[in-house]
Amino acid sequence: MHIEELYNKFLECSRISTDTRNVRGGELFFALKGASFDGNQYAESAFGLGAKYCVVDNEEIAKQNSAFICVDDVLLTLQKLALFHRKKMNIPVIAITGSNGKTTTKELVHAILSQKYKTAYTKGNLNNHIGIPLTLLEIQSNDEISIVEMGANHQKEIESYCEYTRPDFGLITNIGKAHLEGFGGIDGVLKGKTELYQFLKSHNGKIFVNADEDRLVHAAREINYVFYSSEDPNSFVYGVIENQSTFLSVKYEGIIIQSNLTGNYNLYNILSAICIGKYFGVELEHIKRAIESYFPTNSRSQVVEKYGNKWILDAYNANPSSMEVSLSNLAIQIGYRIAFLGAMKELGIYSHQEHEHIIQKAISLKIEKIILVGKEFELLGKEYNLLYFENSEQAHKWFWNQNIKNATILLKGSRLIALEKIFISNS
């Protein structure tokens, strides 16, 4: 079936679905394959639950139902359909990637731009080869701007996303020690992330660049750029930290913006969002209102005062760069401080040295109690004589037997460690 024909069927449907658990009726179901499942086997179930059409790539299954559409590759077809739709919806697309802060930045950009425009944006963390096309296919005819978050753990990944996203604008939040195993080191991270820059350069797009990040400034040469900075007052957007106690306060154009984000590292997430908002003509009072109304969720820089303690929930993910800045933020908190540090994944040959560096960082910051969770920390825990647990369940049991009160507690670790479990009270 030609993509134009499939697109017409897409327009007949209520929405896209890739999971039978989310089928409610009227969907175009894509039978995607995974490492341990074949979506073709669920096509009949999806149809029985109310899907209008099912896209499959198994000819035998396709023969079972006239509503089944057989293609060569379901995933590739989903991406091609997303590209076709993106071309139909001729609106500006802003692509956001980076080692840290891309989800928070995306949420802030959406909050600001939606003050003036109807925006479509990446929901949650749907920032991969499946989530990005799904995001594009949610763009409605009355949307005016789309914001697409792009995650990546190896080179050529961002490049592939750009082929069907076709962004007009781009932002790289930062270059850090994330997914070192897949990228092959920090230089590989830079090369992989700046694939976004290369696409925009070849398509006469525009990038928003942190003028305080030398590597990004160097990579932005010969591309249309807009600078934001906390050091150069001549940048398009210049803002500085006004105050950082529990929550970060930023001064921009003489106006104090009080955020609900913790950590100095969120300064650049805020400045980049202000930069994009200003570029698209959002009034300063509306930018301020949007930032001050934004509350982080899903264990991303959340601060919760509960059970007699102040909790910094930053357990959605972790890499050496984000771990360092989270520890630095904990270090400026007043009173007794506890750091639950979860193991970091996808570091490859760099794993041992990066985990040891984080321990040394925590010790140098004089954090009163350092607790390690996850097997990557096991030998180092013994070497540095620190409390170690194999998993979050064990750490949870230990913590709730201690009757700790009036402490500031950081939970920071990779998604697989699920440190947020420690936060859940037994009572």
Beta strands, then each sheet from edge to edge (+ up, - down):
strand 1: 16-17
strand 2: 28-30
strand 3: 53-56
strand 4: 68-70
strand 5: 93-97
strand 6: 119-121
strand 7: 145-149
strand 8: 169-172
strand 9: 206-210
strand 10: 224-229
strand 11: 237-244
strand 12: 248-252
strand 13: 255-258
strand 14: 302-306
strand 15: 309-314
strand 16: 336-342
strand 17: 369-373
strand 18: 387-389
strand 19: 407-412
sheet 1: 1+ 2+ 3+ 4+
sheet 2: 6+ 7+ 5+ 8+ 9+ 10+ 11+ 12- 13+
sheet 3: 14+ 15- 19- 16- 17- 18-
end
